[in-house]
Amino acid sequence: MADAGWLELLQQVQAGTIRPEDALTKLSLGKEGTADLGFARVDLDRKRRCGFPEVILAQGKTPEWTVGVAKRLFLAGQAVLATRVEDPTALALEGAFPQGEQDRLARTFFLAGPEVPAPKGRVLVLTAGTGDLPVAREALVTAKALGAGADLLVDMGVAGLHRMLEQLGTIRAADVLVVVAGMDGALPSVVAGLVDRPVIAVPTSVGYGTCFGGVSALLTMLNSCSAGVAVVNIDGGFKGGYLAAMIALGTDCAHSTDLPGG
């Protein structure tokens, strides 16, 4: 942490906006802002730099590793978000943090930090079909974890376009839209042609043979003729939700320091 960071921390203690014990935890991180657990180097400074703590990708990690990182983040007074959490890791996290929130469809785990600000901004997640729900719920959980207000609309696909048009008022009221679709991947272009808000397109691997595991939807979204579409990776619900929350919080906040834990 730079000298300006130390000064700001001391000023926060003086003003009573941070507890002395929390300040001591921050001071104990050292200049690098990392914690070496042997199996991982946890980035404890990311919340200050980016507005939200390091997120745990549980995929490929043992339950013990995931719990270990979660405990270190929580010890530092930070929120804990883990994605791609399989059943054995979910059980381990539940045992370590019974107060945490699990979404088994989204495969996520969330444990709020000591301060939980009121949600800001409006993120709306749309799915083309029910099969896209796991990815869409990952986006929803992520946006909420970052502090954005977020909701979900299901089955808005182009095969029954009237269902989406019936919700057009709700769709247009959002600050940013996350549109999750597999198969032909056409829904983001349609939505972006009807709204004056950014649309984050999330292709999913849902579909038959020539969908090529989501590549077909990805290419359709990348080739969108609607100017307001940006695209993330296949099944990238986390990235879509994260970017959407940053946009929504940015439209509602004057400074990035207003982000949760910022």
C-alpha positions, 0 to 999 in steps of 0.5 A, a space after each residue: 500500500 502506498 503512503 497515501 493509502 496508509 494516510 487514508 487508513 489512519 484518517 478513517 480510524 480518526 473519523 470513526 469510519 473504520 474500526 481500529 482492529 480492521 485497520 490493524 488487519 489491513 496494516 498486517 497485510 504488508 506492502 504487497 497486500 497478499 497472503 501466502 497460504 502455501 497453495 495460494 497467494 490471496 490478493 487481499 488488496 484487490 478490494 481497494 484497487 478494484 472495488 470488490 475482493 478477489 473472487 474464488 474460482 472453485 473449479 480445479 481446487 480441492 474443497 480444502 483449498 477453497 475453504 482456506 482462501 475463503 477463510 483468509 478473505 473473511 478474516 481480512 473483513 472482505 466479502 467472499 464470492 466463489 463460482 463453479 462450486 461443485 457439491 463436495 466443495 459446497 458441503 465444505 463451505 457450508 460447514 465452515 460458513 453456515 451463514 453463507 448463501 449457496 445457489 446450487 443451480 448457479 454453483 455459487 457461494 456468497 458470504 457478505 462482508 461486515 458492511 452491506 450497503 443498499 443495492 445501487 443501480 439496476 441490472 436485468 438478466 434475461 435468458 433465451 430459455 430455461 436451459 440457460 438458467 445456470 449461467 444466468 443465475 451465476 450472472 445474477 448472484 455476481 451482480 448482487 454480490 458486487 452491490 447492484 440491484 439485479 433481477 431475472 427474466 426467464 424464457 425471453 427467446 426469439 422463438 416466442 418473441 411476444 414474451 419478451 415484448 410483454 416485458 419491454 417496459 421492465 427491460 427498458 427501465 434497467 441500467 444495463 442488460 445481461 442477455 444469456 442465450 445458447 442455440 442461435 444466440 440471436 436474443 442480444 441483437 434483438 434486445 439491443 435494437 429496442 433499448 438505449 442501454 448497454 447489452 452484455 451478451 453471454 453465449 451458453 453451451 446449450 444447443 444441438 450438434 452444430 452449436 459446437 458447445 456455444 461457439 455458434 452463439 458466440 460468433 452470432 453475438 460477435 457479429 451482432 449488427 446492434 451497436 450496443 452489444 458487448 460479448 463475454 466468453 461462453 458460459 461466462 455468467 460471472 464475467 457478464 454479471 461483474 461487468 454489468 454491476 460495474 456499469 450499473 454502479 457507475 451510473 448510480 455512484 459518483 466515485 468508485 470508492 462508493 463500491 462495496 468495500 471501496 
